[in-house]
Amino acid sequence: MKKNGDNTDRVDRDAYERELDRLSREREVIEEMSAGGSLEEKPAISEKEE
């Protein structure tokens, strides 16, 4: 039984680490988006520039 418990702990730890990685990537994307301002404030190409 001890071996099964160890395996479960390892799987839980791996899942926890993957979740932390995912959250940190999401946080980086959100920071990049908020630093750049909204699309309404800074359009990529205005009609006058074309």
Backbone hydrogen bonds, N-H to C=O, Kabsch-Sander energy under -0.5 kcal/mol:
donor,donor_aa,acceptor,acceptor_aa,energy
5,G,1,M,-2.0
6,D,2,K,-2.3
7,N,3,K,-2.3
8,T,4,N,-2.3
9,D,5,G,-2.4
10,R,6,D,-2.3
11,V,7,N,-2.5
12,D,8,T,-2.7
13,R,9,D,-2.5
14,D,10,R,-2.7
15,A,11,V,-2.6
16,Y,12,D,-2.4
17,E,13,R,-2.5
18,R,14,D,-2.4
19,E,15,A,-2.3
20,L,16,Y,-2.3
21,D,17,E,-2.3
22,R,18,R,-2.5
23,L,19,E,-2.5
24,S,20,L,-2.3
25,R,21,D,-2.2
26,E,22,R,-2.4
27,R,23,L,-2.4
28,E,24,S,-2.1
29,V,25,R,-2.1
30,I,26,E,-2.4
31,E,27,R,-2.5
32,E,28,E,-2.4
33,M,29,V,-2.4
34,S,30,I,-2.6
35,A,31,E,-2.2
36,G,32,E,-1.5
37,G,33,M,-0.5
37,G,34,S,-0.5
42,K,38,S,-1.6
50,E,46,S,-0.7
